[in-house]
Amino acid sequence: IQQDLLRSVRYTSTISVAFTVPKGTLRRGSVFWVPYKQSRYISGYVNEEIKGSEVINNNRALLCVWLHNGFARKLLVKSDEEIFILVKRELLKVCPWIADSSIIELHDLERWTAAMPIFYPGYLKKVRSYVGQQKGNILLCGDYLNSLWTERGTPLRSTYCQADHRFRAAIASSSLGMWSENRSPVRSL
């Protein structure tokens, strides 16, 4: 049963791109998911500064960016420099804390041709069947089963408008002072 499940897995491609920004640039956040409706390129980014002062180097923190599958596949064949330029351009469109592109420095990237399982129609039924047939204390875990519990375990069921409202409230209560209507990570369409 486990081998059947593993053989049925299909993977998405991505590229993880790391930039550095001055410490404190993303003051009020850690992980930012970008809806596909807003960007067909950037799927999310993370402020690594939240891990503590031990990850700060020369007063700069890592800002790691994840890409949507289609964009990543197109970039896989490009040079590192081309990827950095294209991803930086798209990041500026979805990250309202960065008004000046000159503060972003390129750091590293990793190409993943088989990064995460794709939850295609029927796949979750296979996972549910696998989990339901287990008799012992050892289960396959990790990304292969991720989707069954991620949606139940997180408060991500809010609507697009609710997310936009929450983001605007967070920005308004911060001292960022650089809010721009067309640079919102959550934009009403």
Rosetta blueprint (number, residue, H / E / L):
1 I L
2 Q H
3 Q H
4 D H
5 L H
6 L H
7 R H
8 S L
9 V L
10 R L
11 Y E
12 T E
13 S E
14 T E
15 I E
16 S E
17 V E
18 A E
19 F E
20 T E
21 V E
22 P E
23 K L
24 G L
25 T L
26 L L
27 R L
28 R L
29 G L
30 S L
31 V E
32 F E
33 W E
34 V L
35 P L
36 Y L
37 K L
38 Q L
39 S L
40 R L
41 Y L
42 I E
43 S E
44 G E
45 Y E
46 V E
47 N E
48 E H
49 E H
50 I H
51 K H
52 G L
53 S H
54 E H
55 V H
56 I L
57 N E
58 N L
59 N L
60 R E
61 A E
62 L E
63 L E
64 C E
65 V E
66 W E
67 L E
68 H L
69 N H
70 G H
71 F H
72 A H
73 R H
74 K H
75 L H
76 L L
77 V L
78 K L
79 S L
80 D H
81 E H
82 E H
83 I H
84 F H
85 I H
86 L H
87 V H
88 K H
89 R H
90 E H
91 L H
92 L H
93 K H
94 V H
95 C L
96 P L
97 W L
98 I L
99 A L
100 D L
101 S H
102 S H
103 I H
104 I L
105 E E
106 L E
107 H E
108 D E
109 L E
110 E E
111 R E
112 W E
113 T E
114 A E
115 A E
116 M E
117 P E
118 I L
119 F L
120 Y L
121 P L
122 G L
123 Y H
124 L H
125 K H
126 K H
127 V H
128 R H
129 S H
130 Y H
131 V H
132 G H
133 Q L
134 Q L
135 K L
136 G L
137 N L
138 I L
139 L L
140 L L
141 C L
142 G L
143 D L
144 Y L
145 L L
146 N H
147 S H
148 L H
149 W H
150 T H
151 E H
152 R H
153 G H
154 T L
155 P L
156 L L
157 R L
158 S L
159 T L
160 Y H
161 C H
162 Q H
163 A H
164 D H
165 H H
166 R H
167 F H
168 R H
169 A H
170 A H
171 I H
172 A H
173 S L
174 S L
175 S L
176 L L
177 G L
178 M L
179 W L
180 S L
181 E H
182 N H
183 R H
184 S L
185 P L
186 V L
187 R L
188 S L
189 L L
